[in-house]
């Protein structure tokens, strides 16, 4: 797969001007927020070497992140924290972080290219499987999101120095598992992920209460089903 500007050019040929690439990072981690970034690249200021952030070493990502911030028409970063992840699940939290990133763009986007999913915004958008390996603006978003999340994990490492967060960035590694076995989870771990529950002092973890449970009213089942069906339909289609 070649990371290129084909999808951005296709969108411009349809009359769109501000095409934003959107991607998330940290979906599989056991600790901390999921991060997302949105980037509108300038066709007049190309950036060489853009590709999926997972294929780049840390030093190269940092160099490219600086160039993206300098040359992009607009860029922004959003996140959803561990509490939101546990409450609405990691997929929906990832989509929420993406939406927050898109909403912060200035100037605003009129077309979205997103890695694998869609977001709940009234914008024309296209979900590309392996988008961070195919589209330059999605690759740029993946790089910014990764750099920002890694920096966040280094800061959390100062707060929780026994977990090795600066090394594994919250992902499931032998070092992280050993720390969980020795110290148990922190309040910033994702308790909806079974490896965290496995080492939690609580025998059973049933999740955070819904708002309806807190205030004595049940959420509408019909509404929940409608939202779920809408999400499925959005992810199955690529709006041209």
Secondary structure, DSSP 8 states (H G I E B T S, - for coil): ---BSHHHHHHHHTT---EEEEEEE-TT-SBS-EEEEEEE--TTS--TT---GGGS-HHHHHHHHHHHHHH-SEEEEEEE-HHHHHHH-HHHHHHHHHHHHHHT-SS--SEEEEES---SSSSEEEEETTHHHHBHHHHHHHHHHHHHHHHHHHHHHHHSGGG-HHHHTTS--HHHHHHHHHH---TTB-TTSHHHHHT-SSS-------HHHHTT----HHHHHHHHHHHHHHHH----
